[in-house]
Amino acid sequence: MNLLATSNPLSLPNTNMKNGYLSQWARNVSPSPTLAVDAKAKALKAAGEDVCGFGAGEPDFDTPAFIKDAWAKS
């Protein structure tokens, strides 16, 4: 079975890739810009630069109370 040549790419079967084969669909997937920004920020930090990274990851602040309250009421 071809790993990535299913009709629904979001529900891929749990199989092993053989011979390094990727479907045409998989070969055409573009790299993630978010992960590229994150990698650049990590590289700059590793080089000693002062970086404020806005790429991938969780926010370093709590969810505002009005949002929590709206969620609790819903």
C-alpha positions in Angstrom: 0.0 0.0 0.0 1.3 3.5 -0.9 1.7 5.6 2.3 0.6 8.9 0.9 -1.5 8.1 -2.2 -4.8 7.8 -0.3 -7.9 9.7 -1.2 -7.8 11.5 2.1 -4.3 12.6 3.1 -5.5 13.4 6.6 -6.4 9.8 7.4 -3.2 8.0 6.4 -2.9 4.3 7.1 -0.3 3.2 9.6 2.1 1.5 7.2 5.9 1.5 6.5 7.4 3.3 3.5 9.2 1.0 1.2 12.2 1.9 -1.0 11.9 5.6 0.1 8.8 6.1 -2.2 6.7 9.2 -1.8 3.6 9.9 -3.8 3.4 12.8 -6.2 1.2 14.6 -3.6 3.8 14.2 -0.9 6.7 15.4 -3.1 4.7 18.6 -3.8 4.1 19.5 -0.2 5.8 22.8 0.5 8.0 23.3 3.6 6.3 25.0 6.5 7.1 28.7 6.7 6.4 28.6 10.5 9.0 25.9 11.0 11.5 27.8 8.9 11.0 30.9 11.0 11.3 28.9 14.2 14.6 27.2 12.9 16.0 30.6 12.0 15.2 32.0 15.5 16.8 29.0 17.2 19.9 29.4 15.0 20.2 33.1 15.9 19.7 32.3 19.6 22.4 29.6 19.4 24.7 32.2 17.8 24.2 34.4 20.9 21.7 36.9 19.3 18.9 38.4 21.4 15.9 37.0 19.7 12.1 37.4 20.3 10.7 34.4 18.4 7.2 34.6 17.0 7.3 31.3 15.2 6.1 27.9 16.4 5.2 27.2 20.1 3.0 28.1 22.9 2.5 31.6 24.2 4.3 32.4 27.4 1.3 34.2 29.0 -2.0 33.0 30.4 -5.2 33.2 28.5 -7.0 36.4 29.3 -9.8 36.1 31.9 -12.5 37.4 29.5 -11.8 34.5 27.1 -11.8 31.9 29.9 -15.1 33.3 31.1 -16.7 33.2 27.6 -15.5 29.6 27.2 -17.0 28.6 30.6 -20.3 30.2 29.7 -20.5 28.4 26.3 
